[in-house]
Amino acid sequence: MKLFISYARVDKPVCTQIVEMLEVHEVWYDHRLHAGQKWWEEILRHLTWCDGFVYLLSRESVASEYCKQEFEIAQSLGKHIFPVLIHGGTTIPDALREIQHADFSSGLDVRAVKQLLSAIYVAEKLPLAVAAGAMPAVTLPPQAARAPEVDTSTVIDEAAEALDNGDFDKAVFLLKRARETGYEPRFIDLKAVLQEAEIALERQAYLREAEREYRPIVALIKRQRTFQLGCKAFQSFRQSFPDYDPDGLAAVATSHLLPLPDWCSIKAGEVVIERDKRRIIYHLDAYKMSKYPVTNQQFQAFVTAVDGYSNPKWWESTPEMCEWHKQHPEPLDSKFAGDDYPRVNVCYFEAVAYCAWLSDKSGMKITLPTEQQWQRAAQGDSEYRYPWGNHFDKTRCNTQEAAIRMTTPVNKYPLGASPYGVMDMAGNIWEWTQTNQMSQKANGSSPAPHLTYIVKGGSYMGSQERARNTFYFKLDPVYRYHTIGFRVVMG
């Protein structure tokens, strides 16, 4: 069936969805780009061409002069009429109340879609003259020959009133029609007023579409059985509508879907750090350390979040970090795929930004561990060389001796757990800590002092000696490599 769709421009997003749904039919709808005589002639041509008239009913469309005129012409031509309610609270015009309408006010659900498609299917079997609510076919009325007129003496007043009432669709139509009739007021910039109306209309259409998509998600989140599905839907919704959340779902859904670590509790106690043949004893308060290094899946949530990796807010710790992010707006891909593989190719700045983001979203204080925290989590109250004891065992970790030559899933070696149950602390990847030291860096003829940060744990490319609990390297904070990742602590 050949279908003509009539709608108010504020409802264009839902109109395009319905057009896609009706792809098995020949569908035409007006893009509302113009409002002059040629535009109206195109409307009339397609009203004559179509077999069925689909009227999308909203507060704006039932009040729209041109929508009402399109409907009256379609009815006078004896076309099949298909009313579709797309906005709750719309008063259905008297002329349409006797015709069964499809209700899409809660979205394009299966029931509503079936209702419309069934009505079209039945109408295809009927002659136009006996369509429900249709009048016998007649010639186009003379008043239909010309586009809806505007009174240039009052058009600005009418447009201003429409803007004030939030009827931006009407304001745009009036102003376009006035311009195309050649009306040019002496002191008013008609183009600027039209632009203001169009911006307001686009925003109104955006909010209308957002509300339509948002309400079903609220319904899911409010119910325990569908809570998780609602949270996932809300995360997808935020990709398209990042600034729309009147019910404050972000606090609920985002915290639920955050890639929070599994935590291991580390008791208060002491740890010994060796430097330059000196043994320094540190006392640490109790804290929690992530059971595993940050995985590809966890870090990717930061990368893809609307307000994640790209948000300058997380990079404000130091001017150097902020500048680095400006020059590196995109992360490197992880060298090895797999949700439960450790995230690598991450520099110190990226690890700190991730912690800032996760802290903000979770309400927890999450940071990189200090060297002392890292080593105590690995050793406990002992001074073991390795998390499990003093003797190296290549079946408990991924180092050079295992000859795997790549990272492994963070939970692959349960027998390599530390005294507190922390996993993967020997081999697999080096892990950033927040402990820094001043180092010398070549700068022309003389070395320049700069901060480096300590990494711990060894890697799949390193030997067993480098996987010892006490071994460390100092690296520039911008260093990214496929053997380096991180884990986090919560204070």
C-alpha positions in Angstrom: 0.0 0.0 0.0 1.1 3.6 -0.8 1.1 5.5 2.5 1.3 9.2 3.3 2.5 10.1 6.8 1.3 13.3 8.4 3.1 14.6 11.5 4.4 17.6 13.4 8.1 18.2 13.0 8.7 18.0 16.7 7.7 14.3 16.3 10.2 13.6 13.4 12.3 11.1 15.4 9.3 8.8 16.0 8.1 9.4 12.5 11.3 8.0 11.1 11.0 5.0 13.3 7.5 4.3 12.0 8.7 4.8 8.4 11.4 2.1 9.0 8.8 -0.2 10.5 6.6 0.2 7.4 9.3 -0.6 5.0 7.3 -3.3 3.2 5.0 -0.5 2.0 5.6 2.5 -0.2 5.9 5.4 2.3 6.2 9.1 1.8 6.5 11.8 4.5 7.3 15.5 4.3 10.7 16.5 5.6 9.3 20.0 6.4 12.3 21.7 4.9 10.2 24.3 3.1 6.8 25.9 3.4 6.1 27.6 0.1 3.8 26.9 -2.9 6.1 24.3 -4.4 6.2 22.5 -1.1 2.4 22.5 -0.9 2.1 21.2 -4.5 4.3 18.3 -3.5 2.0 17.6 -0.5 -1.1 17.6 -2.8 0.6 15.4 -5.3 1.4 12.7 -2.7 -2.0 13.0 -1.1 -3.5 12.2 -4.5 -0.9 9.4 -5.0 -1.4 7.6 -1.7 -3.9 4.9 -0.8 -3.7 5.4 3.0 -3.2 8.4 5.3 -1.3 7.7 8.5 -1.9 10.6 11.0 0.6 10.7 13.9 -1.3 12.2 16.7 0.4 14.4 19.2 -0.6 17.7 20.9 1.3 19.6 18.2 0.0 17.6 15.2 -3.7 17.9 16.1 -3.2 21.7 16.6 -1.2 22.1 13.4 -3.1 23.9 10.6 -1.2 22.1 7.9 -1.6 18.6 9.5 -5.3 19.3 9.9 -5.6 20.5 6.3 -3.7 17.4 5.1 -6.1 15.2 7.0 -9.2 17.0 5.6 -7.9 16.6 2.0 -7.1 12.9 2.5 -10.5 12.3 4.0 -12.2 14.2 1.1 -10.4 12.1 -1.4 -11.7 8.9 0.3 -8.3 7.7 1.5 -7.9 5.0 4.1 -7.3 6.8 7.4 -4.9 5.3 10.0 -4.7 7.4 13.2 -1.6 6.6 15.3 -1.5 8.0 18.9 2.2 8.8 19.6 2.0 11.1 22.6 0.0 10.4 25.8 -2.4 13.1 26.8 -3.3 14.1 23.2 -7.0 14.9 22.6 -8.1 13.0 19.6 -10.1 15.2 17.2 -13.8 14.5 16.9 -13.4 13.5 13.2 -11.1 10.6 14.2 -12.8 9.3 17.4 -14.9 6.8 15.5 -11.9 5.3 13.8 -9.9 2.7 15.7 -6.4 4.1 16.4 -3.0 2.4 17.0 -1.5 3.4 20.4 2.2 4.0 20.1 2.3 6.4 23.1 4.3 4.0 25.2 6.7 3.1 22.3 6.8 0.8 19.3 5.9 -2.3 21.2 4.8 -5.5 19.5 1.1 -5.0 20.4 0.9 -1.5 18.9 2.9 -2.4 15.8 0.6 -5.4 15.2 -2.4 -3.2 15.6 -1.3 -0.8 12.9 0.0 -3.4 10.5 -3.3 -5.4 10.9 -5.3 -2.2 10.1 -3.3 -1.6 6.9 -3.6 -5.3 5.9 -7.4 -5.2 6.3 -7.6 -1.9 4.4 -5.7 -3.3 1.4 -8.6 -5.8 0.9 -11.2 -3.0 0.8 -12.1 -0.5 -1.9 -11.2 3.0 -0.9 -14.7 4.3 -0.9 -15.8 1.9 1.9 -12.8 2.5 4.2 -13.8 3.1 7.8 -14.5 6.8 8.3 -13.7 7.7 4.7 -16.0 9.7 2.5 -16.6 8.9 -1.2 -13.8 10.2 -3.4 -14.3 13.7 -4.7 -12.3 16.3 -6.6 -9.8 18.3 -4.6 -11.5 21.3 -3.0 -10.5 24.6 -4.5 -9.0 25.9 -1.2 -6.5 23.0 -1.3 -4.8 24.4 -4.4 -2.7 26.9 -2.5 -0.5 26.5 0.5 -1.8 27.6 3.9 -1.7 31.4 3.9 -0.1 33.7 6.5 -1.1 37.3 7.3 2.1 39.3 7.1 0.6 42.0 9.2 0.3 39.6 12.2 2.8 36.9 11.4 5.5 38.2 13.8 3.0 38.5 16.6 1.7 35.0 15.9 5.2 33.5 15.7 6.3 35.2 18.9 3.2 33.9 20.7 3.9 30.4 19.4 7.5 30.6 20.6 6.3 31.8 24.0 3.8 28.9 24.2 6.5 26.4 23.2 4.8 25.7 19.9 8.0 25.8 18.0 6.7 23.8 15.1 4.1 26.4 14.4 6.6 29.3 14.8 9.0 27.7 12.3 6.2 27.1 9.8 4.9 30.7 10.1 8.3 32.3 9.7 9.3 30.1 6.8 6.0 30.8 5.1 6.5 34.5 5.6 10.0 34.5 4.2 8.9 32.6 1.2 6.2 35.0 0.4 8.8 37.7 0.3 8.0 39.4 3.6 10.9 41.4 4.9 10.2 43.6 8.0 12.3 46.7 8.2 13.9 46.3 11.6 13.5 42.7 12.5 16.1 40.1 11.3 13.6 37.5 10.2 16.3 35.0 9.5 17.7 35.2 13.1 14.2 34.8 14.6 13.7 31.7 12.4 17.0 30.3 13.4 16.1 30.7 17.1 12.8 28.9 16.5 14.5 26.1 14.6 17.1 25.6 17.4 14.2 25.5 20.0 12.3 23.0 17.8 15.3 20.7 17.4 15.8 20.7 21.2 12.2 20.0 21.8 12.3 17.1 19.4 15.4 15.8 21.1 13.7 16.0 24.5 10.5 14.4 23.2 12.4 11.5 21.8 14.5 11.1 24.9 11.4 11.0 27.1 9.8 8.3 24.9 12.9 6.1 25.2 13.5 7.0 28.9 10.2 6.0 30.4 10.3 2.3 29.6 13.8 2.1 31.1 12.5 3.7 34.3 9.8 1.0 34.4 12.5 -1.7 34.1 14.7 -0.2 36.8 11.9 0.2 39.3 11.3 -3.6 39.3 13.7 -6.0 40.9 13.3 -8.7 38.3 14.2 -6.4 35.4 16.6 -4.1 37.3 19.7 -5.4 35.6 18.1 -5.2 32.1 17.1 -1.7 32.9 20.6 -0.7 34.0 22.1 -2.0 30.8 19.4 -0.3 28.7 20.2 3.0 30.5 23.9 2.8 29.7 23.0 2.4 26.0 20.5 5.2 26.3 23.2 7.5 27.7 25.2 7.1 24.5 22.5 9.0 22.6 21.1 11.2 25.3 23.9 12.0 27.7 22.2 15.0 29.3 18.7 13.6 29.9 18.0 11.9 33.3 15.1 13.6 35.0 14.6 10.7 37.5 18.3 10.5 38.4 18.8 7.0 37.1 22.6 7.5 36.7 23.3 7.2 40.4 21.5 3.8 40.5 22.3 2.3 37.1 25.9 3.5 36.8 26.9 2.3 40.2 25.3 -1.1 39.6 27.1 -1.6 36.3 30.5 -0.2 37.3 33.3 -2.6 36.8 34.1 -2.7 40.5 37.0 -5.0 41.5 36.7 -8.0 43.8 38.5 -6.8 47.0 40.9 -8.6 49.3 41.2 -7.2 52.8 44.8 -6.4 53.9 45.3 -6.2 57.6 47.2 -3.4 59.3 50.9 -4.2 59.8 54.4 -3.6 58.7 56.4 -4.1 55.6 60.1 -3.8 54.9 61.4 -1.9 51.8 65.0 -2.2 50.9 66.8 0.8 49.3 70.6 1.2 48.8 71.3 -1.6 51.2 69.1 0.0 53.8 66.0 -1.7 55.3 63.1 0.7 56.0 60.2 -0.4 58.0 56.8 1.1 57.2 53.6 0.7 59.3 50.4 0.5 57.2 46.8 0.9 58.2 44.3 -1.7 56.9 43.1 -1.3 53.3 41.6 -3.3 50.5 43.4 -4.3 47.3 41.8 -5.5 44.1 42.1 -9.3 43.9 43.2 -9.1 40.3 44.9 -6.6 38.0 42.4 -4.3 36.1 41.1 -6.3 33.2 40.4 -5.4 29.6 36.6 -5.4 30.4 37.0 -3.1 33.4 39.2 -0.6 31.6 37.1 -0.6 28.5 34.1 0.6 30.5 36.2 3.7 31.3 37.1 4.1 27.6 33.6 3.8 26.3 31.7 5.7 29.0 30.2 9.0 27.8 32.0 10.8 30.6 35.0 8.4 30.8 38.4 8.5 29.1 37.5 11.6 27.0 36.5 13.7 29.9 39.2 16.2 30.9 38.0 16.1 34.5 39.8 12.9 35.2 43.1 14.2 34.0 43.5 17.3 36.3 45.8 15.8 38.9 48.8 17.5 37.5 49.5 19.9 34.6 51.7 17.3 33.0 48.9 14.7 33.1 46.4 17.2 31.6 48.8 18.1 28.8 49.6 14.5 28.1 45.9 13.7 27.7 45.4 16.6 25.2 48.2 15.1 23.1 46.8 11.5 23.5 43.0 11.7 23.4 42.7 8.0 22.5 44.1 5.0 24.4 46.2 2.3 22.8 44.5 -1.0 22.2 45.3 -3.7 24.6 47.9 -6.1 23.1 45.9 -9.2 24.0 42.2 -9.6 23.7 39.9 -11.2 26.3 37.7 -9.7 28.9 39.6 -11.4 31.8 43.0 -10.6 30.5 45.0 -7.8 32.2 44.7 -4.4 30.5 48.2 -3.5 29.1 49.5 -0.6 27.1 48.4 1.7 29.9 50.7 4.5 31.2 50.7 5.9 34.7 48.6 8.9 33.8 45.9 6.6 32.3 45.9 4.4 35.4 45.4 7.5 37.7 42.6 8.9 35.4 40.8 5.5 35.7 41.0 5.6 39.4 39.6 9.1 39.5 36.7 8.1 37.3 36.0 4.9 39.2 36.1 6.8 42.5 33.7 9.4 41.3 31.2 6.9 40.0 31.4 4.5 42.9 31.6 6.9 45.8 34.7 5.0 47.0 38.2 6.3 47.3 40.1 4.3 44.8 43.8 4.9 43.9 46.9 3.1 42.7 48.7 1.3 45.5 51.8 2.7 47.0 54.9 0.4 46.7 54.5 -0.4 50.4 50.8 -1.4 50.0 51.6 -3.5 47.0 54.5 -5.4 48.7 52.5 -6.0 51.9 49.6 -7.4 49.9 52.1 -9.8 48.3 54.0 -10.8 51.4 51.7 -10.4 54.4 53.6 -10.7 57.6 56.3 -12.9 56.1 59.2 -11.8 53.9 58.6 -14.3 51.2 60.4 -13.9 47.9 57.2 -14.8 46.0 53.5 -14.5 47.0 53.3 -18.2 47.8 56.7 -18.7 49.5 60.4 -18.6 49.0 60.8 -21.1 46.2 60.0 -20.3 42.6 57.3 -22.4 40.9 56.6 -21.8 37.2 53.2 -23.5 37.6 52.0 -20.7 39.9 52.7 -17.7 37.6 53.3 -16.5 34.1 57.0 -15.5 33.7 59.7 -16.2 31.1 60.2 -19.7 32.5 56.6 -20.6 31.5 57.4 -19.9 27.9 53.8 -18.7 27.2 55.1 -15.4 25.6 51.9 -13.5 26.2 49.6 -12.5 29.1 47.2 -15.0 30.6 43.7 -14.6 32.3 44.1 -12.9 35.7 42.5 -15.9 37.4 44.6 -18.6 35.7 46.9 -19.3 38.7 44.9 -19.8 41.9 47.9 -21.5 43.6 49.9 -18.3 43.1 47.7 -16.3 45.6 49.3 -14.1 48.2 48.7 -14.7 52.0 45.7 -12.4 51.6 44.3 -14.1 48.5 45.5 -11.4 46.1 46.1 -13.1 42.7 48.6 -12.6 39.8 51.1 -10.6 41.7 54.1 -12.5 40.2 54.6 -12.3 36.5 52.0 -11.7 33.8 52.3 -7.9 33.9 54.2 -5.1 35.6 51.9 -3.0 37.8 52.1 0.7 38.3 52.3 2.1 41.9 51.9 5.7 43.0 55.3 5.7 44.6 57.7 8.0 42.7 61.4 8.8 42.8 63.4 11.6 41.3 65.6 10.3 38.5 68.1 11.8 36.0 67.0 12.0 32.4 69.3 12.9 29.5 68.7 16.4 28.3 71.3 17.7 25.9 74.6 17.8 27.5 73.4 17.4 31.1 70.9 15.1 32.7 67.6 16.7 33.9 65.8 15.5 37.0 62.3 14.2 36.6 59.8 12.0 38.4 59.6 8.2 37.7 57.2 5.8 39.1 57.8 2.3 40.5 56.3 -0.8 38.9 56.2 -4.2 40.6 55.5 -7.8 39.9 57.5 -8.8 36.8 55.9 -9.9 33.5 55.5 -12.8 31.1 58.7 -11.6 29.4 60.7 -11.3 32.6 62.7 -13.9 34.5 61.8 -15.3 37.9 64.2 -12.9 39.7 62.1 -9.9 38.5 58.9 -11.5 39.7 60.1 -11.4 43.3 58.1 -9.4 45.8 60.9 -6.9 46.5 62.0 -6.3 42.9 61.0 -3.0 41.2 61.7 -0.8 38.2 61.4 2.9 37.8 59.6 4.1 34.7 58.6 7.4 33.1 54.8 8.0 33.7 54.2 8.2 29.9 55.6 4.8 29.3 53.1 2.4 27.6 54.0 -1.2 26.8 52.3 -4.6 26.4 53.9 -5.8 29.6 52.5 -3.0 31.8 49.1 -2.6 33.5 47.9 -1.9 37.1 45.7 -2.9 40.0 43.9 -0.6 42.5 43.4 -0.2 46.2 40.6 1.2 48.3 41.4 3.2 51.4 
